[in-house]
Amino acid sequence: MNRLIPNKLKCLLAILTLVIFSSFANAQNKKDEPFTVENYYKVKWGYADEFIDLWKTNHYPLLKKAQEKGDIISITAEKPKLHSGEDTRWDFKVTLVFKNAALAFDDDLTKPYKEKLFPDGDKLIKDEQHRFELLLAHWDVMVENVELK
């Protein structure tokens, strides 16, 4: 029974997070302003380059198609020149600026492009599974500009 409580709590927190993000997305979407998300990836030691190569091969082309359509305004990627402590380490950061918040939370944003770009769907699934096997942690940070006057 004690093992169920943490799982129930995790589920409740996940639902609460989804509700908060959805509310935030709806509020942002009413303004129809650009919406920025920074995606951070922490990879197993020694595998960052392989992870980045897989991301550029399998995920970036889908994002580029969404950018060509106008759903994404910009895509930038960065990696640190030096590593930090293990607790603060990240290996790859992708910043996506969406046309609006609703597009940032659209689960089907890149779906229309998958079959055209990756006719061998089984290979894509296998490659993406391997990319996530290399991953230790992943987090998304929604950011907004701060006016400096």
N, C-alpha and C positions, 0 to 999 in steps of 0.2 A: 504494500500500500504506500509506503514512503517513497518508492520509486515513481509512483504515479503523480505525486504532488509536483515535483520539478517539471515533469512533462506537461502537466496541466498549466503550470505557471508559464512555461515557455510558450505554449500555445496561446495563452491569454496575452502575453507580451507581444507575440507576433501579430495577433489580431489588432491589438491596440496600436501598434506601430503602423500597420496597414491603414487603419482608420485615420490616424494623424497624417500620414503621407498623402492619402487620398484627399483629405480636407485641404491640405496645403496645396496640392496640385490643382484642385478645383478653384481655390482662391487665386492662385497664380494664373490659371487659364483664363479667368474672367478678364484679367488685364491683358491677356494675349501677349505677354512679354517673353523674351528669351528666358530659358530655364537651364541652369548650368549644374552638371553633376560631375564630380571627380571620382573616378573608379581607381581604387588602390589594390594592388596585388602583391602578396608576399608569397614567394616561391621557395621550394626546397633549395638549400644551399647548392650552388653550382649549376642550377638548371634555369636561371633567369633568361639567358639568351635563347634557349630552346623554347621556353614558354612564350617569349616575345615573338619569335619566328612563327610559332603556331598561331598566335593571336593575329599577327599581320597576314598570315595566309588564309585563315578561316573566318575570322570575325571582322576584320577591317574592311574587306570588300563589301560586306553587307551594310556596314555603316556608311561607306562611301556612296552606295546606291541610295540610301535614305538622305544623304546630303545632296546628291544630285537632284532628288525629288524636291528638296527644300524643307524636309522635316527636321534635318539637323543643319545648324548654321556652321558649326566648326568642330573639328576633331584634332586634338593635339595629344601627343604622347611624350612622356619623359621617363628617364630612369636616373637614379642618383649616380654621381661620379664616384662617391665613396659610400661605404655602408655605415649605418649607425648601430646603436645597440640593438640586441635581438628584440626587445620589447617594443621598439619604435621603428623597426626596419620595414621598409617596403621596397620592392624591386622594380615596379612598373606602375606608372600612373597614366591614365587616359582621361582627358577632360573633354566632355561632350557638351556643346551648347545646342539645345533643342529650340525649335521655333517657339514652343510653349510647353508648359508643364504636362499637359495631357499627353503629348507625344513622348515625353520622357518615361511615362508609365504605361505606354501602349505595348502590351506583350507581343503584338503581331507586327510591330514596326518594320522588321526586316524579313518577315516570313515570305512575302511575295518574291523576294530575290533569291531565296535559297536554291530552288530547283534549277533556275537558269544558271547561277554561278557555280553550283555544285551538283552536277547531274548524277555523280556517284554519291548518293546520300549516305550509304553505309560507310564509305571512307570518311566522310565528314563527321559522322557520329563517332567513329573510332578515334579520329584525330582530336576531336573536342573532348572525348573522354580522357585521352592521354593528357591533354592540356590541363584538365582539372585534377588529374592525378598528381601533377607537379605542384599544384597550388596548396599552400598551407593556410592562407587566409585571404579574404577578399572583403572590402567594404566600400560602400558608395557614400559620398558626402555631397549633399545638396548645398550649394553655395550661392550667396547673393553679394552683389557689390555693396560696398559701404561708401557713402558719400563723404568726401573729405573736404569740407569747407571750413 
